[in-house]
């Protein structure tokens, strides 16, 4: 498996299904890590059902987005990490 580039520019499509996500259009992010954080922490959970993260020529589904967020290689602090810091 190739190494995922969390620093690459990314486009994120969100929707309850793939057709809805594509019809609503993409939100562009400076980095894939920021797109993943937005999809996981800010977007409605149902919107991950049809999610598509596009980095370069590769597309990643909602399940893969969640896996990238949970990865030990994910470079940003997670919302839960920040909440624990102030508890």
Backbone as a ProteinNet text record, in pm:
[ID]
protein_1_A
[PRIMARY]
XXXXXXXXXXXXXXXXXXXXXXXXXXXXXXXXXXXXXXXXXXXXXXXXXXXXXXXXXXXXXXXXXXXXXXXXXXXXXXXXXXXXXXX
[TERTIARY]
84.4	0	88.8	51.3	128.8	98.8	193.7	178.3	85	-9.5	-105.9	-40.3	-61.2	-3.6	-105.8	-95.7	-187.4	-168.9	-56.4	-28.5	-72.1	-121.8	-165	-298.3	-320.2	-449.8	-557.2	-680	-787.1	-921.4	-1007.9	-1147	-1233.2	-1334.6	-1421.4	-1565.4	-1628.6	-1770.2	-1843	-1950.3	-2025.8	-2173.1	-2237.8	-2380.7	-2426.3	-2555.8	-2608.3	-2586	-2563.4	-2524.4	-2432.2	-2367.1	-2266.9	-2326.5	-2446.8	-2509.5	-2533.9	-2583.2	-2608.1	-2476.9	-2375.3	-2244.9	-2188	-2193.5	-2139.9	-2223.6	-2355.2	-2443.4	-2420.2	-2386.2	-2363	-2228	-2138.7	-2008.1	-1906.5	-1784.7	-1672.3	-1639.8	-1589.5	-1528.1	-1378.2	-1300.1	-1156	-1081.4	-979	-898	-751.4	-678.5	-534.8	-461	-505.6	-444	-551	-513.8	-604	-635.3	-538.3	-560.4	-673.5	-676.8	-783.6	-918.9	-920.9	-1045.2	-1095.5	-1005.1	-1041.2	-1095.1	-1030.3	-1078.2	-1218	-1238.9	-1370.3	-1476.3	-1448.5	-1545.3	-1578.8	-1480.2	-1498	-1551	-1505.2	-1539.2	-1650.6	-1667.3	-1760.7	-1885.2	-1870.2	-1982.7	-2080.3	-2203.9	-2304.1	-2260.6	-2272.7	-2228.7	-2290.7	-2415.1	-2480.5	-2412.4	-2347.3	-2283.7	-2161.9	-2109	-1997.4	-2041.7	-2172.7	-2223.5	-2191	-2204.1	-2175.8	-2048.3	-1967.1	-1847.6	-1746.9	-1678	-1567.4	-1459.3	-1342.9	-1225.7	-1136.2	-1103.9	-1018.4	-885.8	-779.1	-642.9	-564	-522.5	-457.9	-558.4	-524.1	-613.1	-682.8	-663.9	-720.5	-845.5	-944.1	-1066.9	-1079.2	-1131.8	-1145	-1287.1	-1348.3	-1485.9	-1492.3	-1614	-1634.5	-1564.6	-1569.7	-1503.9	-1352.7	-1297	-1152.7	-1114.6	-1202.2	-1177.8	-1169	-1261.7	-1259.7	-1131.3	-1089	-966.5	-843.5	-839.5	-727.3	-724.1	-841.2	-850.4	-799.7	-831.8	-792.2	-646.3	-584.8	-448.6	-348.4	-249.1	-139.5	-59.1	-73.5	-2.3	-77.1	-201.3	-278.9	-205.5	-171.9	-80.2	-142.8	-273.2	-335.2	-388.5	-404.2	-465.8	-613.5	-664.1	-806	-886	-1011.6	-1100.3	-1102.2	-1107	-1108.6	-980.1	-867.7	-737.8	-739.6	-795.2	-802.4	-896.3	-1008.2	-1103.1	-1038.5	-961.2	-891.8	-788.6	-727.7	-625.4	-684.5	-809.5	-871.1	-961.9	-962.1	-1046.1	-979.7
-118.6	0	124.6	222.6	345.6	432.4	514.5	604.4	718.4	747.7	854.1	988.9	1087.1	1220.5	1312.9	1327.5	1412.2	1560.4	1597.4	1737.6	1779.9	1687.7	1719.2	1793.2	1876.5	1943.4	1836.9	1868.3	1769.2	1834.3	1754.4	1792.8	1693.9	1744.9	1660.7	1679.4	1568.4	1565.4	1496.4	1558.4	1500.9	1490.8	1382.8	1365.5	1230.4	1215.6	1089.5	971.9	1001.3	899	964.1	883.1	935.2	1033	1003.9	1093.5	1231.7	1236.2	1363.2	1437.2	1365.1	1426.4	1491.2	1418.9	1473.1	1590.1	1582.4	1690.1	1819	1806.9	1924.9	1989.8	1915.7	1970.8	1954.8	1987.1	1966.2	2090.5	2066.4	2169.7	2142.6	2245.7	2229	2264.1	2185.2	2204.6	2214	2293.6	2311.1	2179.8	2100.2	1969.2	1862.7	1740	1626.7	1608.7	1635	1622.4	1714.8	1837.8	1932	1882.8	1826.1	1772.4	1656.1	1569.7	1454.2	1500.9	1600.4	1652.3	1712.3	1791.4	1850.1	1741.2	1641.1	1533.7	1457.4	1437.3	1355.5	1432.9	1556.4	1632.4	1734.8	1788.1	1898.6	1861.6	1777.4	1743.3	1650.1	1651	1560	1415.8	1329.2	1190.6	1120.8	1151.7	1088	1125.6	1239.8	1284.2	1200.4	1122	1033.6	911.4	883	766.1	776.6	894.3	913.5	990.2	1008.5	1092.3	1038.3	1132.2	1101.1	1205.6	1160.9	1245.9	1220.4	1326.1	1312.1	1381.2	1302	1351	1306.7	1403.2	1369.2	1298.1	1179.8	1100.8	989.8	984.5	878.4	925.6	838	867.5	775	827.4	752.1	767	656.2	654.2	698.2	708.8	747.9	656.7	525.2	430	451.6	478.8	501.7	634.8	734.8	864.2	844.2	766.9	738.2	665.4	570.8	495.6	586.1	677.8	772.1	862.3	904.6	988.6	913	785	702.6	656.7	671.8	625.6	695	621	678.4	779.8	779.7	874.9	1006.5	1014.2	1137.4	1249.6	1359.6	1459.9	1566.7	1583.2	1690.6	1638.5	1729.9	1692.6	1670.3	1566	1533.2	1609.1	1634.3	1706.3	1638.5	1506.4	1432.4	1454.8	1463.6	1489.3	1625.2	1723.9	1859.5	1863.5	1792.1	1788.6	1725.3	1618.4	1551.6	1644.9	1729.8	1821.2	1920	1957.9	2059.1	1998	1866.3	1799.9	1798.9
0	0	0	-79.7	-84.3	36.9	71.5	187.1	148.9	235.4	211.8	241.3	153.4	170.3	237.2	368.1	443.9	411.3	349.4	319.1	179.4	101.1	-36	-34.5	-136.7	-152	-169.5	-127	-133.7	-163.8	-225.3	-246.5	-170.9	-102.6	-21.4	-65.6	-98.7	-134	-19.1	30.8	141.9	106.2	148.8	127	178.2	193.7	248.9	155	26.3	-70.4	-172	-253.5	-345.5	-445.7	-496.8	-595.2	-534.8	-411.5	-343.4	-318.7	-275.9	-248.7	-374.9	-485.1	-610.3	-660.8	-644.2	-689.7	-610.9	-482.9	-399.5	-427.7	-490	-524.6	-413.4	-447.3	-355.6	-275.4	-156.9	-74.4	-85	-114.1	-133.7	-5	23.7	143.6	105.8	181.1	158.4	179.4	278.1	301.8	319.6	288.1	307.7	456.1	542.1	686.5	732.2	679.7	715.2	662.8	544.4	487.8	572	612.8	695.7	829.5	889.1	1017.9	1001.8	896.6	873.6	858.4	776.6	751.4	878.6	963.4	1082.6	1202.2	1219.3	1339.6	1318.9	1199.6	1178.3	1098.1	999.2	911.5	983.4	939	994	969	1068.3	1050.5	929	899.1	784.4	653.4	649.1	524.6	487.4	582	550.1	470.1	469.9	396.1	248.1	190.9	49	23.1	127.6	117.3	16.5	-44.8	-134.6	-111.5	-70.8	-54.1	-174.2	-247.8	-365.8	-338.1	-345	-324.6	-447.5	-527	-653.8	-742.4	-788	-872.8	-795.6	-663.6	-580.4	-507.3	-495.7	-422	-302.1	-191.8	-67.4	-15	22.1	71.3	217.3	268.7	407.6	506.4	482.4	572.5	572.1	456.7	446.4	510.5	499.2	564.3	715.4	771.3	915.2	954.6	871	899.5	895	800.2	792.6	915.9	962.8	1082.3	1205.6	1213	1327.7	1320	1205	1182.2	1274.3	1312.5	1390.3	1311	1179.9	1093.4	1076	1122.5	1108	1180.8	1111.5	1168.3	1258.3	1256	1334	1466.9	1561.7	1689.2	1667.3	1726.5	1714	1819.4	1789.2	1881	2018.3	2019.8	2146.9	2224.9	2154.4	2221.4	2289.9	2221.4	2277	2398	2391.5	2502.8	2624.9	2603.6	2714.4	2778.5	2698.1	2747.2	2847.8	2829.2	2915.7	3022	3034.8	3136.2	3270.4
[MASK]
+++++++++++++++++++++++++++++++++++++++++++++++++++++++++++++++++++++++++++++++++++++++

